Amino acid sequence: LTLQVAHWNLYWKALDDIQGRHAIVSSLDLAGSTSPFDFLSLVEATGSVASAQFPDWLNESSTLHSQSGVQNIFSKSGHEVVALLYRSNKWTPKWSEAGDLGKGRPYVVALFERLANLAPGV
């Protein structure tokens, strides 16, 4: 079984900037179109302006938008957001916990099960 897993500590100020957010989305789309992510974790996943709020800015992405089959589990504490995105046509969460370890220190932990109806090698 091969998994496509990625992690990115985004810079929230880059999400606030139109060109910065475009660069982030373009990079995620390039990586996701080449080899779609099974799981993607994002740190500092929200900005401070309305257009940079998580998960809304994901709709600017061709591979992570709300109709793409990518779901998310996220936690917000203070202005910090961490998110775990997963491909829902391959994985289902069996258990998850989202919370904070103190103001500004959110966390997400999850246990996933691979969907049984997948063909071998998918």
N, C-alpha and C positions, 0 to 999 in steps of 0.2 A: 504494500500500500504506500503510495507516494502522496505526501501532503504538500500543498503550497501554502506556506505560512510567512507572514511578514509583520514587522513592527515598525512604527514610525513615531517618533516624538516630534510632533508638529510644533511650530512656533506660533502661538495664538495671534501675535501681531501680523504674521504673514497671512493668516486667514482674514484679517480685517482689511488688508490691502487687496484691491481687485487683481492686480498683476501677481501678487504673492499667492492668492487663492487659486488663480488660474494655473500657476506653475505647479502647485500641489496637486490639483485635480488632474492636470495633464500627465504628471509623473505617475500618479496612481492608475490612470487609464492606460497608459503605455504598459506598465507592469501587469495590470490586470487583464489586458487584451492579449498579451503574449502568453501568459500562463495564469488563468483565473485563480484568485486566492480561495483557498478553503477557509482560512482564518486570517484576519488582519486586526492587529491591535493598534489603537491610536491613543496617544497621550497629548494633552493640550489640544483636544479635538474641537474646541469652540473658541470663537473670537468674541469681541465685545460689541460689535455692530450687528444689527439685525440680520444682514445677509450672510454673516459668518457663524450663525448659531447652528449647533449640532442638533439633530441630524439634517437640517434643511439644506446646508451647503452640499451635501452628498448628491442632491438632485442635479447639480451642475456636472456630475460625472456620468459618462456613458456606461461605465461598468459597475458603479455602486449606487445608482439612483434607486428610488423607492420601488420601482417596478422591475428591478434587475434580478430579483430572487436573493438578494443579499439582505439579511436581517441583522439587527444589532442588539446588544445588551450594553447599557451604559450606566455610568454613575456620575453624578455632579455633586461637588462639594465646594461651597464658595463659588468662585468663578472657574474652577478647574473641572474638566470633563475627561474621563477615560472611557474608551469604547472598545468592545470586542465585536467585530463584524464576522459573519459566517455565511456560507453558501447554504441556503435552506433547502435546496434541491438535493443536497448530499448529506446534510447533518441536521440533527435535531437535539436541542438541549435537553438533557435529562435532569439537570439541576444547575442552578446558578444563584449567585449571591452578589449583590451590588450594594455598596455602602461607602463609609468613609472611616478613616483612621484618625480623624480630627479635621477641623476646617481646612479645606484646600488640599486634602489628601484622599481622594476617592480611589476605590478599587473595584474590580470586577473579576470574579472567579467563576468558571463554568465547567461542567462535565458534559461532553457531547457523545452521541451515538450516531454511527454511520447508518444511513437509511438502508434497509435490507433489500429494497427493490432495485438497487444499482447493479449494473452488469460488472463483471470482473474487469479490473483495470480502469474503471471510471473514477 
